[in-house]
Amino acid sequence: MRCRPAVLAALMLAPFGALAQVPAQAPRPAAPAAPTAAPAGPAEEDTILARIDGEPLRLSDVIATAEEVLPAELRAMPPAMLMQMLPPEVKRQLLERAITERALVQAARRQGLDKEPDIARRLRRAEDQELQQALLSREVQGRVTEAAVRARYDQNAGNQQADEEVRARHILVATETEARQILTELQNGGDFAALARSKSQDPGSRDGGDLGFFKQGDMVPEFAAAAFALQAGQLSPAPVRSPFGWHVIKVEERRRATARPFDEVKQELREAMLQEEVTAAVQRIRTAASVERLDQPPAPPAGSLLNQAAPPPPAQSSPVAPQRRR
């Protein structure tokens, strides 16, 4: 989203509550059975809605002001059709906002602000950024399709090895002596969950020490090694020490993790693939550009006289004793 200057805050606070009445997917109006005139072309659709100091304000200019307030689905519609879908109050607000913005721009140009060096530099920078975005959008357009995302998912799922997971409980105490006493109680038939709730210092003790399922890399090495050495239903034979204290561990279940469903990960995959495509496009365009670096002096050509020049003789001075390295 573009950052707007603070002086436009009043414009940004204009009410757009009527937008709540606009459906996210606006239905197309029914075509007339026998049209009496030829369909309007793109130039005819971009009608003039107002004039500000003689300068025309077109339908496309009004739609451009809605970029930050209309859903993406509506912004993608043809302007004339979009205006048919919008409630009258929204159309009025958009037109008023476009008129105000145009009046401000014209006043700034009359004062010559667009010719001031700093402002002109920022305008050029904004234009450069828009061109970069447009170019990259065109470069990656059509590359990341639903089929491509699905193919990437299938490839990842096929190459991914199922990680083993365990579901374990633990009781965390401060000393080995306490841990051994608890372990003895458990070996004599004590209830693990009850002992965890009464004795464990871990915040999860209210859940009976249940940690849920986790992979080996999710836990500190000492704890993970002990937990993954146990089978379902087994207790750790001795207390396990970690940076947090002393643990008594019980493994409840073991399983192989399955791949996440496609619908759950497709947006993540899409974004990752788009980023890959953008990075590749940038690299491709950057490599094709002819670049002359002027920030460093060029290296002397091979075989030049500079490469064969002898260093100047050392200045005559009294010998200096070598220094001992420390």
C-alpha positions as protocol buffer text, in pm:
chain_id: "A"
residue {
  index: 1
  type: MET
  ca { x: 0 y: 0 z: 0 }
}
residue {
  index: 2
  type: ARG
  ca { x: 132 y: 345 z: -85 }
}
residue {
  index: 3
  type: CYS
  ca { x: 204 y: 577 z: 206 }
}
residue {
  index: 4
  type: ARG
  ca { x: 25 y: 908 z: 170 }
}
residue {
  index: 5
  type: PRO
  ca { x: 143 y: 1234 z: 328 }
}
residue {
  index: 6
  type: ALA
  ca { x: -19 y: 1350 z: 648 }
}
residue {
  index: 7
  type: VAL
  ca { x: -176 y: 1647 z: 469 }
}
residue {
  index: 8
  type: LEU
  ca { x: -409 y: 1403 z: 291 }
}
residue {
  index: 9
  type: ALA
  ca { x: -537 y: 1254 z: 616 }
}
residue {
  index: 10
  type: ALA
  ca { x: -867 y: 1432 z: 581 }
}
residue {
  index: 11
  type: LEU
  ca { x: -925 y: 1269 z: 244 }
}
residue {
  index: 12
  type: MET
  ca { x: -840 y: 926 z: 379 }
}
residue {
  index: 13
  type: LEU
  ca { x: -1095 y: 969 z: 658 }
}
residue {
  index: 14
  type: ALA
  ca { x: -1381 y: 1022 z: 416 }
}
residue {
  index: 15
  type: PRO
  ca { x: -1667 y: 781 z: 504 }
}
residue {
  index: 16
  type: PHE
  ca { x: -1699 y: 473 z: 288 }
}
residue {
  index: 17
  type: GLY
  ca { x: -1949 y: 287 z: 500 }
}
residue {
  index: 18
  type: ALA
  ca { x: -2169 y: 227 z: 197 }
}
residue {
  index: 19
  type: LEU
  ca { x: -1902 y: -7 z: 62 }
}
residue {
  index: 20
  type: ALA
  ca { x: -2041 y: -268 z: 298 }
}
residue {
  index: 21
  type: GLN
  ca { x: -2337 y: -289 z: 62 }
}
residue {
  index: 22
  type: VAL
  ca { x: -2116 y: -389 z: -233 }
}
residue {
  index: 23
  type: PRO
  ca { x: -2100 y: -766 z: -292 }
}
residue {
  index: 24
  type: ALA
  ca { x: -1752 y: -917 z: -312 }
}
residue {
  index: 25
  type: GLN
  ca { x: -1847 y: -1084 z: -639 }
}
residue {
  index: 26
  type: ALA
  ca { x: -2078 y: -842 z: -813 }
}
residue {
  index: 27
  type: PRO
  ca { x: -2317 y: -1009 z: -1059 }
}
residue {
  index: 28
  type: ARG
  ca { x: -2302 y: -899 z: -1420 }
}
residue {
  index: 29
  type: PRO
  ca { x: -2617 y: -718 z: -1539 }
}
residue {
  index: 30
  type: ALA
  ca { x: -2832 y: -911 z: -1782 }
}
residue {
  index: 31
  type: ALA
  ca { x: -2767 y: -817 z: -2144 }
}
residue {
  index: 32
  type: PRO
  ca { x: -3068 y: -670 z: -2329 }
}
residue {
  index: 33
  type: ALA
  ca { x: -3240 y: -907 z: -2568 }
}
residue {
  index: 34
  type: ALA
  ca { x: -3208 y: -674 z: -2866 }
}
residue {
  index: 35
  type: PRO
  ca { x: -2960 y: -393 z: -2813 }
}
residue {
  index: 36
  type: THR
  ca { x: -3053 y: -79 z: -2999 }
}
residue {
  index: 37
  type: ALA
  ca { x: -2697 y: 48 z: -3027 }
}
residue {
  index: 38
  type: ALA
  ca { x: -2353 y: -99 z: -3075 }
}
residue {
  index: 39
  type: PRO
  ca { x: -2173 y: -194 z: -2754 }
}
residue {
  index: 40
  type: ALA
  ca { x: -1968 y: 85 z: -2610 }
}
residue {
  index: 41
  type: GLY
  ca { x: -1596 y: 51 z: -2678 }
}
residue {
  index: 42
  type: PRO
  ca { x: -1320 y: 116 z: -2425 }
}
residue {
  index: 43
  type: ALA
  ca { x: -1286 y: 480 z: -2528 }
}
residue {
  index: 44
  type: GLU
  ca { x: -1661 y: 539 z: -2497 }
}
residue {
  index: 45
  type: GLU
  ca { x: -1676 y: 373 z: -2156 }
}
residue {
  index: 46
  type: ASP
  ca { x: -1413 y: 612 z: -2014 }
}
residue {
  index: 47
  type: THR
  ca { x: -1657 y: 900 z: -2003 }
}
residue {
  index: 48
  type: ILE
  ca { x: -1589 y: 1246 z: -1864 }
}
residue {
  index: 49
  type: LEU
  ca { x: -1766 y: 1289 z: -1529 }
}
residue {
  index: 50
  type: ALA
  ca { x: -1647 y: 1636 z: -1432 }
}
residue {
  index: 51
  type: ARG
  ca { x: -1417 y: 1923 z: -1530 }
}
residue {
  index: 52
  type: ILE
  ca { x: -1187 y: 2091 z: -1279 }
}
residue {
  index: 53
  type: ASP
  ca { x: -1055 y: 2426 z: -1402 }
}
residue {
  index: 54
  type: GLY
  ca { x: -1128 y: 2300 z: -1752 }
}
residue {
  index: 55
  type: GLU
  ca { x: -936 y: 1974 z: -1714 }
}
residue {
  index: 56
  type: PRO
  ca { x: -1153 y: 1664 z: -1770 }
}
residue {
  index: 57
  type: LEU
  ca { x: -1195 y: 1408 z: -1493 }
}
residue {
  index: 58
  type: ARG
  ca { x: -1274 y: 1071 z: -1653 }
}
residue {
  index: 59
  type: LEU
  ca { x: -1437 y: 758 z: -1520 }
}
residue {
  index: 60
  type: SER
  ca { x: -1098 y: 582 z: -1507 }
}
residue {
  index: 61
  type: ASP
  ca { x: -963 y: 864 z: -1289 }
}
residue {
  index: 62
  type: VAL
  ca { x: -1246 y: 814 z: -1041 }
}
residue {
  index: 63
  type: ILE
  ca { x: -1191 y: 437 z: -1031 }
}
residue {
  index: 64
  type: ALA
  ca { x: -819 y: 499 z: -970 }
}
residue {
  index: 65
  type: THR
  ca { x: -905 y: 674 z: -644 }
}
residue {
  index: 66
  type: ALA
  ca { x: -1076 y: 357 z: -518 }
}
residue {
  index: 67
  type: GLU
  ca { x: -764 y: 136 z: -514 }
}
residue {
  index: 68
  type: GLU
  ca { x: -739 y: 149 z: -136 }
}
residue {
  index: 69
  type: VAL
  ca { x: -1107 y: 107 z: -51 }
}
residue {
  index: 70
  type: LEU
  ca { x: -1259 y: -135 z: -304 }
}
residue {
  index: 71
  type: PRO
  ca { x: -1210 y: -515 z: -296 }
}
residue {
  index: 72
  type: ALA
  ca { x: -967 y: -651 z: -556 }
}
residue {
  index: 73
  type: GLU
  ca { x: -1249 y: -836 z: -733 }
}
residue {
  index: 74
  type: LEU
  ca { x: -1429 y: -508 z: -800 }
}
residue {
  index: 75
  type: ARG
  ca { x: -1116 y: -318 z: -906 }
}
residue {
  index: 76
  type: ALA
  ca { x: -1059 y: -577 z: -1180 }
}
residue {
  index: 77
  type: MET
  ca { x: -1397 y: -509 z: -1342 }
}
residue {
  index: 78
  type: PRO
  ca { x: -1443 y: -277 z: -1643 }
}
residue {
  index: 79
  type: PRO
  ca { x: -1502 y: 78 z: -1512 }
}
residue {
  index: 80
  type: ALA
  ca { x: -1849 y: 123 z: -1662 }
}
residue {
  index: 81
  type: MET
  ca { x: -1970 y: -209 z: -1523 }
}
residue {
  index: 82
  type: LEU
  ca { x: -1818 y: -134 z: -1183 }
}
residue {
  index: 83
  type: MET
  ca { x: -2002 y: 196 z: -1159 }
}
residue {
  index: 84
  type: GLN
  ca { x: -2329 y: 12 z: -1228 }
}
residue {
  index: 85
  type: MET
  ca { x: -2259 y: -220 z: -937 }
}
residue {
  index: 86
  type: LEU
  ca { x: -2171 y: 48 z: -682 }
}
residue {
  index: 87
  type: PRO
  ca { x: -2438 y: 200 z: -459 }
}
residue {
  index: 88
  type: PRO
  ca { x: -2516 y: 564 z: -544 }
}
residue {
  index: 89
  type: GLU
  ca { x: -2360 y: 694 z: -221 }
}
residue {
  index: 90
  type: VAL
  ca { x: -2031 y: 516 z: -291 }
}
residue {
  index: 91
  type: LYS
  ca { x: -2021 y: 657 z: -645 }
}
residue {
  index: 92
  type: ARG
  ca { x: -2084 y: 1005 z: -508 }
}
residue {
  index: 93
  type: GLN
  ca { x: -1808 y: 970 z: -249 }
}
residue {
  index: 94
  type: LEU
  ca { x: -1559 y: 842 z: -506 }
}
residue {
  index: 95
  type: LEU
  ca { x: -1636 y: 1128 z: -744 }
}
residue {
  index: 96
  type: GLU
  ca { x: -1606 y: 1387 z: -467 }
}
residue {
  index: 97
  type: ARG
  ca { x: -1275 y: 1241 z: -357 }
}
residue {
  index: 98
  type: ALA
  ca { x: -1139 y: 1236 z: -714 }
}
residue {
  index: 99
  type: ILE
  ca { x: -1244 y: 1599 z: -767 }
}
residue {
  index: 100
  type: THR
  ca { x: -1071 y: 1705 z: -444 }
}
residue {
  index: 101
  type: GLU
  ca { x: -750 y: 1521 z: -531 }
}
residue {
  index: 102
  type: ARG
  ca { x: -745 y: 1668 z: -884 }
}
residue {
  index: 103
  type: ALA
  ca { x: -799 y: 2021 z: -749 }
}
residue {
  index: 104
  type: LEU
  ca { x: -507 y: 1975 z: -509 }
}
residue {
  index: 105
  type: VAL
  ca { x: -279 y: 1847 z: -784 }
}
residue {
  index: 106
  type: GLN
  ca { x: -368 y: 2134 z: -1017 }
}
residue {
  index: 107
  type: ALA
  ca { x: -306 y: 2389 z: -741 }
}
residue {
  index: 108
  type: ALA
  ca { x: 36 y: 2231 z: -672 }
}
residue {
  index: 109
  type: ARG
  ca { x: 131 y: 2245 z: -1041 }
}
residue {
  index: 110
  type: ARG
  ca { x: 21 y: 2608 z: -1071 }
}
residue {
  index: 111
  type: GLN
  ca { x: 257 y: 2689 z: -785 }
}
residue {
  index: 112
  type: GLY
  ca { x: 537 y: 2507 z: -965 }
}
residue {
  index: 113
  type: LEU
  ca { x: 585 y: 2246 z: -695 }
}
residue {
  index: 114
  type: ASP
  ca { x: 644 y: 1974 z: -955 }
}
residue {
  index: 115
  type: LYS
  ca { x: 949 y: 2172 z: -1075 }
}
residue {
  index: 116
  type: GLU
  ca { x: 1116 y: 2194 z: -731 }
}
residue {
  index: 117
  type: PRO
  ca { x: 1423 y: 1964 z: -735 }
}
residue {
  index: 118
  type: ASP
  ca { x: 1337 y: 1756 z: -431 }
}
residue {
  index: 119
  type: ILE
  ca { x: 974 y: 1705 z: -531 }
}
residue {
  index: 120
  type: ALA
  ca { x: 1071 y: 1632 z: -893 }
}
residue {
  index: 121
  type: ARG
  ca { x: 1317 y: 1370 z: -767 }
}
residue {
  index: 122
  type: ARG
  ca { x: 1047 y: 1202 z: -558 }
}
residue {
  index: 123
  type: LEU
  ca { x: 808 y: 1206 z: -854 }
}
residue {
  index: 124
  type: ARG
  ca { x: 1068 y: 1037 z: -1073 }
}
residue {
  index: 125
  type: ARG
  ca { x: 1130 y: 780 z: -802 }
}
residue {
  index: 126
  type: ALA
  ca { x: 757 y: 704 z: -775 }
}
residue {
  index: 127
  type: GLU
  ca { x: 740 y: 667 z: -1154 }
}
residue {
  index: 128
  type: ASP
  ca { x: 1041 y: 434 z: -1150 }
}
residue {
  index: 129
  type: GLN
  ca { x: 882 y: 216 z: -885 }
}
residue {
  index: 130
  type: GLU
  ca { x: 555 y: 193 z: -1075 }
}
residue {
  index: 131
  type: LEU
  ca { x: 741 y: 90 z: -1390 }
}
residue {
  index: 132
  type: GLN
  ca { x: 938 y: -174 z: -1200 }
}
residue {
  index: 133
  type: GLN
  ca { x: 621 y: -321 z: -1054 }
}
residue {
  index: 134
  type: ALA
  ca { x: 447 y: -320 z: -1392 }
}
residue {
  index: 135
  type: LEU
  ca { x: 742 y: -489 z: -1562 }
}
residue {
  index: 136
  type: LEU
  ca { x: 776 y: -760 z: -1298 }
}
residue {
  index: 137
  type: SER
  ca { x: 400 y: -821 z: -1302 }
}
residue {
  index: 138
  type: ARG
  ca { x: 415 y: -870 z: -1678 }
}
residue {
  index: 139
  type: GLU
  ca { x: 721 y: -1097 z: -1652 }
}
residue {
  index: 140
  type: VAL
  ca { x: 560 y: -1337 z: -1403 }
}
residue {
  index: 141
  type: GLN
  ca { x: 206 y: -1315 z: -1539 }
}
residue {
  index: 142
  type: GLY
  ca { x: 65 y: -1656 z: -1620 }
}
residue {
  index: 143
  type: ARG
  ca { x: 362 y: -1846 z: -1476 }
}
residue {
  index: 144
  type: VAL
  ca { x: 214 y: -1933 z: -1135 }
}
residue {
  index: 145
  type: THR
  ca { x: -112 y: -2102 z: -1230 }
}
residue {
  index: 146
  type: GLU
  ca { x: -328 y: -2332 z: -1019 }
}
residue {
  index: 147
  type: ALA
  ca { x: -188 y: -2627 z: -1217 }
}
residue {
  index: 148
  type: ALA
  ca { x: 169 y: -2514 z: -1152 }
}
residue {
  index: 149
  type: VAL
  ca { x: 105 y: -2479 z: -781 }
}
residue {
  index: 150
  type: ARG
  ca { x: -55 y: -2822 z: -771 }
}
residue {
  index: 151
  type: ALA
  ca { x: 242 y: -2973 z: -956 }
}
residue {
  index: 152
  type: ARG
  ca { x: 483 y: -2818 z: -704 }
}
residue {
  index: 153
  type: TYR
  ca { x: 275 y: -2958 z: -419 }
}
residue {
  index: 154
  type: ASP
  ca { x: 274 y: -3307 z: -572 }
}
residue {
  index: 155
  type: GLN
  ca { x: 648 y: -3288 z: -629 }
}
residue {
  index: 156
  type: ASN
  ca { x: 718 y: -3180 z: -272 }
}
residue {
  index: 157
  type: ALA
  ca { x: 485 y: -3442 z: -127 }
}
residue {
  index: 158
  type: GLY
  ca { x: 647 y: -3714 z: -335 }
}
residue {
  index: 159
  type: ASN
  ca { x: 1000 y: -3616 z: -236 }
}
residue {
  index: 160
  type: GLN
  ca { x: 927 y: -3547 z: 128 }
}
residue {
  index: 161
  type: GLN
  ca { x: 1010 y: -3817 z: 377 }
}
residue {
  index: 162
  type: ALA
  ca { x: 756 y: -3853 z: 654 }
}
residue {
  index: 163
  type: ASP
  ca { x: 905 y: -3725 z: 978 }
}
residue {
  index: 164
  type: GLU
  ca { x: 849 y: -3928 z: 1290 }
}
residue {
  index: 165
  type: GLU
  ca { x: 661 y: -3760 z: 1571 }
}
residue {
  index: 166
  type: VAL
  ca { x: 592 y: -3853 z: 1930 }
}
residue {
  index: 167
  type: ARG
  ca { x: 328 y: -3736 z: 2172 }
}
residue {
  index: 168
  type: ALA
  ca { x: 474 y: -3716 z: 2520 }
}
residue {
  index: 169
  type: ARG
  ca { x: 402 y: -3593 z: 2870 }
}
residue {
  index: 170
  type: HIS
  ca { x: 663 y: -3465 z: 3111 }
}
residue {
  index: 171
  type: ILE
  ca { x: 705 y: -3351 z: 3469 }
}
residue {
  index: 172
  type: LEU
  ca { x: 963 y: -3078 z: 3523 }
}
residue {
  index: 173
  type: VAL
  ca { x: 1127 y: -3025 z: 3863 }
}
residue {
  index: 174
  type: ALA
  ca { x: 1434 y: -2843 z: 3990 }
}
residue {
  index: 175
  type: THR
  ca { x: 1645 y: -3131 z: 4130 }
}
residue {
  index: 176
  type: GLU
  ca { x: 1735 y: -3486 z: 4035 }
}
residue {
  index: 177
  type: THR
  ca { x: 1622 y: -3605 z: 4379 }
}
residue {
  index: 178
  type: GLU
  ca { x: 1268 y: -3476 z: 4322 }
}
residue {
  index: 179
  type: ALA
  ca { x: 1262 y: -3631 z: 3977 }
}
residue {
  index: 180
  type: ARG
  ca { x: 1367 y: -3972 z: 4109 }
}
residue {
  index: 181
  type: GLN
  ca { x: 1100 y: -3962 z: 4379 }
}
residue {
  index: 182
  type: ILE
  ca { x: 833 y: -3887 z: 4118 }
}
residue {
  index: 183
  type: LEU
  ca { x: 966 y: -4161 z: 3891 }
}
residue {
  index: 184
  type: THR
  ca { x: 937 y: -4409 z: 4179 }
}
residue {
  index: 185
  type: GLU
  ca { x: 577 y: -4305 z: 4242 }
}
residue {
  index: 186
  type: LEU
  ca { x: 495 y: -4358 z: 3875 }
}
residue {
  index: 187
  type: GLN
  ca { x: 663 y: -4697 z: 3866 }
}
residue {
  index: 188
  type: ASN
  ca { x: 447 y: -4792 z: 4164 }
}
residue {
  index: 189
  type: GLY
  ca { x: 126 y: -4706 z: 3978 }
}
residue {
  index: 190
  type: GLY
  ca { x: 96 y: -4330 z: 4024 }
}
residue {
  index: 191
  type: ASP
  ca { x: -112 y: -4129 z: 3779 }
}
residue {
  index: 192
  type: PHE
  ca { x: 117 y: -3927 z: 3550 }
}
residue {
  index: 193
  type: ALA
  ca { x: -131 y: -3649 z: 3472 }
}
residue {
  index: 194
  type: ALA
  ca { x: -222 y: -3601 z: 3838 }
}
residue {
  index: 195
  type: LEU
  ca { x: 144 y: -3588 z: 3944 }
}
residue {
  index: 196
  type: ALA
  ca { x: 221 y: -3342 z: 3665 }
}
residue {
  index: 197
  type: ARG
  ca { x: -57 y: -3110 z: 3779 }
}
residue {
  index: 198
  type: SER
  ca { x: 57 y: -3121 z: 4141 }
}
residue {
  index: 199
  type: LYS
  ca { x: 438 y: -3125 z: 4108 }
}
residue {
  index: 200
  type: SER
  ca { x: 552 y: -3003 z: 3766 }
}
residue {
  index: 201
  type: GLN
  ca { x: 695 y: -2653 z: 3730 }
}
residue {
  index: 202
  type: ASP
  ca { x: 616 y: -2640 z: 3359 }
}
residue {
  index: 203
  type: PRO
  ca { x: 332 y: -2402 z: 3250 }
}
residue {
  index: 204
  type: GLY
  ca { x: 168 y: -2696 z: 3071 }
}
residue {
  index: 205
  type: SER
  ca { x: 124 y: -2888 z: 3396 }
}
residue {
  index: 206
  type: ARG
  ca { x: -246 y: -2800 z: 3404 }
}
residue {
  index: 207
  type: ASP
  ca { x: -284 y: -3021 z: 3095 }
}
residue {
  index: 208
  type: GLY
  ca { x: -126 y: -3311 z: 3280 }
}
residue {
  index: 209
  type: GLY
  ca { x: 213 y: -3235 z: 3126 }
}
residue {
  index: 210
  type: ASP
  ca { x: 88 y: -3317 z: 2774 }
}
residue {
  index: 211
  type: LEU
  ca { x: 316 y: -3166 z: 2507 }
}
residue {
  index: 212
  type: GLY
  ca { x: 117 y: -3295 z: 2210 }
}
residue {
  index: 213
  type: PHE
  ca { x: 292 y: -3429 z: 1902 }
}
residue {
  index: 214
  type: PHE
  ca { x: 637 y: -3292 z: 1817 }
}
residue {
  index: 215
  type: LYS
  ca { x: 932 y: -3370 z: 1590 }
}
residue {
  index: 216
  type: GLN
  ca { x: 1280 y: -3436 z: 1719 }
}
residue {
  index: 217
  type: GLY
  ca { x: 1404 y: -3096 z: 1610 }
}
residue {
  index: 218
  type: ASP
  ca { x: 1126 y: -2917 z: 1800 }
}
residue {
  index: 219
  type: MET
  ca { x: 1278 y: -2985 z: 2143 }
}
residue {
  index: 220
  type: VAL
  ca { x: 1615 y: -2927 z: 2309 }
}
residue {
  index: 221
  type: PRO
  ca { x: 1852 y: -3215 z: 2218 }
}
residue {
  index: 222
  type: GLU
  ca { x: 1864 y: -3377 z: 2562 }
}
residue {
  index: 223
  type: PHE
  ca { x: 1487 y: -3397 z: 2591 }
}
residue {
  index: 224
  type: ALA
  ca { x: 1433 y: -3503 z: 2230 }
}
residue {
  index: 225
  type: ALA
  ca { x: 1689 y: -3782 z: 2245 }
}
residue {
  index: 226
  type: ALA
  ca { x: 1529 y: -3929 z: 2556 }
}
residue {
  index: 227
  type: ALA
  ca { x: 1171 y: -3900 z: 2426 }
}
residue {
  index: 228
  type: PHE
  ca { x: 1244 y: -4053 z: 2084 }
}
residue {
  index: 229
  type: ALA
  ca { x: 1424 y: -4347 z: 2251 }
}
residue {
  index: 230
  type: LEU
  ca { x: 1096 y: -4454 z: 2417 }
}
residue {
  index: 231
  type: GLN
  ca { x: 809 y: -4657 z: 2279 }
}
residue {
  index: 232
  type: ALA
  ca { x: 442 y: -4574 z: 2333 }
}
residue {
  index: 233
  type: GLY
  ca { x: 348 y: -4621 z: 2697 }
}
residue {
  index: 234
  type: GLN
  ca { x: 707 y: -4621 z: 2827 }
}
residue {
  index: 235
  type: LEU
  ca { x: 853 y: -4400 z: 3100 }
}
residue {
  index: 236
  type: SER
  ca { x: 1206 y: -4264 z: 3087 }
}
residue {
  index: 237
  type: PRO
  ca { x: 1417 y: -4511 z: 3293 }
}
residue {
  index: 238
  type: ALA
  ca { x: 1595 y: -4222 z: 3466 }
}
residue {
  index: 239
  type: PRO
  ca { x: 1540 y: -3849 z: 3504 }
}
residue {
  index: 240
  type: VAL
  ca { x: 1653 y: -3643 z: 3203 }
}
residue {
  index: 241
  type: ARG
  ca { x: 1846 y: -3321 z: 3255 }
}
residue {
  index: 242
  type: SER
  ca { x: 1804 y: -3021 z: 3022 }
}
residue {
  index: 243
  type: PRO
  ca { x: 1877 y: -2649 z: 3055 }
}
residue {
  index: 244
  type: PHE
  ca { x: 1530 y: -2614 z: 3209 }
}
residue {
  index: 245
  type: GLY
  ca { x: 1573 y: -2863 z: 3489 }
}
residue {
  index: 246
  type: TRP
  ca { x: 1502 y: -3235 z: 3544 }
}
residue {
  index: 247
  type: HIS
  ca { x: 1234 y: -3415 z: 3345 }
}
residue {
  index: 248
  type: VAL
  ca { x: 1038 y: -3734 z: 3389 }
}
residue {
  index: 249
  type: ILE
  ca { x: 905 y: -3830 z: 3045 }
}
residue {
  index: 250
  type: LYS
  ca { x: 630 y: -4060 z: 2927 }
}
residue {
  index: 251
  type: VAL
  ca { x: 562 y: -4125 z: 2557 }
}
residue {
  index: 252
  type: GLU
  ca { x: 194 y: -4169 z: 2477 }
}
residue {
  index: 253
  type: GLU
  ca { x: 201 y: -4223 z: 2097 }
}
residue {
  index: 254
  type: ARG
  ca { x: 435 y: -4241 z: 1800 }
}
residue {
  index: 255
  type: ARG
  ca { x: 343 y: -4168 z: 1438 }
}
residue {
  index: 256
  type: ARG
  ca { x: 471 y: -4064 z: 1098 }
}
residue {
  index: 257
  type: ALA
  ca { x: 376 y: -3708 z: 1004 }
}
residue {
  index: 258
  type: THR
  ca { x: 165 y: -3681 z: 689 }
}
residue {
  index: 259
  type: ALA
  ca { x: 184 y: -3403 z: 432 }
}
residue {
  index: 260
  type: ARG
  ca { x: -46 y: -3105 z: 490 }
}
residue {
  index: 261
  type: PRO
  ca { x: -350 y: -3096 z: 256 }
}
residue {
  index: 262
  type: PHE
  ca { x: -314 y: -2901 z: -68 }
}
residue {
  index: 263
  type: ASP
  ca { x: -588 y: -2651 z: 22 }
}
residue {
  index: 264
  type: GLU
  ca { x: -405 y: -2574 z: 346 }
}
residue {
  index: 265
  type: VAL
  ca { x: -69 y: -2494 z: 185 }
}
residue {
  index: 266
  type: LYS
  ca { x: -152 y: -2374 z: -167 }
}
residue {
  index: 267
  type: GLN
  ca { x: -143 y: -2005 z: -75 }
}
residue {
  index: 268
  type: GLU
  ca { x: 200 y: -2047 z: 86 }
}
residue {
  index: 269
  type: LEU
  ca { x: 322 y: -2233 z: -221 }
}
residue {
  index: 270
  type: ARG
  ca { x: 177 y: -1969 z: -454 }
}
residue {
  index: 271
  type: GLU
  ca { x: 354 y: -1687 z: -269 }
}
residue {
  index: 272
  type: ALA
  ca { x: 683 y: -1879 z: -264 }
}
residue {
  index: 273
  type: MET
  ca { x: 659 y: -1953 z: -637 }
}
residue {
  index: 274
  type: LEU
  ca { x: 574 y: -1590 z: -718 }
}
residue {
  index: 275
  type: GLN
  ca { x: 878 y: -1480 z: -521 }
}
residue {
  index: 276
  type: GLU
  ca { x: 1092 y: -1730 z: -712 }
}
residue {
  index: 277
  type: GLU
  ca { x: 962 y: -1599 z: -1043 }
}
residue {
  index: 278
  type: VAL
  ca { x: 1020 y: -1237 z: -945 }
}
residue {
  index: 279
  type: THR
  ca { x: 1375 y: -1317 z: -830 }
}
residue {
  index: 280
  type: ALA
  ca { x: 1445 y: -1502 z: -1156 }
}
residue {
  index: 281
  type: ALA
  ca { x: 1304 y: -1214 z: -1364 }
}
residue {
  index: 282
  type: VAL
  ca { x: 1513 y: -958 z: -1177 }
}
residue {
  index: 283
  type: GLN
  ca { x: 1826 y: -1166 z: -1227 }
}
residue {
  index: 284
  type: ARG
  ca { x: 1748 y: -1220 z: -1595 }
}
residue {
  index: 285
  type: ILE
  ca { x: 1693 y: -850 z: -1663 }
}
residue {
  index: 286
  type: ARG
  ca { x: 1990 y: -745 z: -1452 }
}
residue {
  index: 287
  type: THR
  ca { x: 2221 y: -987 z: -1636 }
}
residue {
  index: 288
  type: ALA
  ca { x: 2105 y: -866 z: -1977 }
}
residue {
  index: 289
  type: ALA
  ca { x: 2173 y: -502 z: -1890 }
}
residue {
  index: 290
  type: SER
  ca { x: 2498 y: -338 z: -1997 }
}
residue {
  index: 291
  type: VAL
  ca { x: 2645 y: -200 z: -1675 }
}
residue {
  index: 292
  type: GLU
  ca { x: 2949 y: 25 z: -1648 }
}
residue {
  index: 293
  type: ARG
  ca { x: 3065 y: 60 z: -1289 }
}
residue {
  index: 294
  type: LEU
  ca { x: 3217 y: 401 z: -1212 }
}
residue {
  index: 295
  type: ASP
  ca { x: 3261 y: 366 z: -837 }
}
residue {
  index: 296
  type: GLN
  ca { x: 3599 y: 188 z: -874 }
}
residue {
  index: 297
  type: PRO
  ca { x: 3893 y: 255 z: -1108 }
}
residue {
  index: 298
  type: PRO
  ca { x: 3921 y: -7 z: -1382 }
}
residue {
  index: 299
  type: ALA
  ca { x: 4190 y: -271 z: -1346 }
}
residue {
  index: 300
  type: PRO
  ca { x: 4494 y: -209 z: -1569 }
}
residue {
  index: 301
  type: PRO
  ca { x: 4489 y: -418 z: -1886 }
}
residue {
  index: 302
  type: ALA
  ca { x: 4708 y: -726 z: -1902 }
}
residue {
  index: 303
  type: GLY
  ca { x: 5063 y: -656 z: -2018 }
}
residue {
  index: 304
  type: SER
  ca { x: 5051 y: -283 z: -1947 }
}
residue {
  index: 305
  type: LEU
  ca { x: 5356 y: -93 z: -1834 }
}
residue {
  index: 306
  type: LEU
  ca { x: 5202 y: -55 z: -1489 }
}
residue {
  index: 307
  type: ASN
  ca { x: 5203 y: -433 z: -1438 }
}
residue {
  index: 308
  type: GLN
  ca { x: 5580 y: -440 z: -1510 }
}
residue {
  index: 309
  type: ALA
  ca { x: 5680 y: -133 z: -1316 }
}
residue {
  index: 310
  type: ALA
  ca { x: 5925 y: -194 z: -1031 }
}
residue {
  index: 311
  type: PRO
  ca { x: 5836 y: -63 z: -687 }
}
residue {
  index: 312
  type: PRO
  ca { x: 6026 y: 248 z: -575 }
}
residue {
  index: 313
  type: PRO
  ca { x: 6349 y: 181 z: -379 }
}
residue {
  index: 314
  type: PRO
  ca { x: 6316 y: 199 z: -2 }
}
residue {
  index: 315
  type: ALA
  ca { x: 6417 y: 523 z: 161 }
}
residue {
  index: 316
  type: GLN
  ca { x: 6766 y: 522 z: 316 }
}
residue {
  index: 317
  type: SER
  ca { x: 6741 y: 504 z: 691 }
}
residue {
  index: 318
  type: SER
  ca { x: 6907 y: 335 z: 984 }
}
residue {
  index: 319
  type: PRO
  ca { x: 6821 y: -33 z: 1020 }
}
residue {
  index: 320
  type: VAL
  ca { x: 6539 y: -122 z: 1258 }
}
residue {
  index: 321
  type: ALA
  ca { x: 6551 y: -430 z: 1479 }
}
residue {
  index: 322
  type: PRO
  ca { x: 6276 y: -686 z: 1402 }
}
residue {
  index: 323
  type: GLN
  ca { x: 5983 y: -675 z: 1643 }
}
residue {
  index: 324
  type: ARG
  ca { x: 5883 y: -987 z: 1837 }
}
residue {
  index: 325
  type: ARG
  ca { x: 5532 y: -1098 z: 1756 }
}
residue {
  index: 326
  type: ARG
  ca { x: 5308 y: -1105 z: 2056 }
}
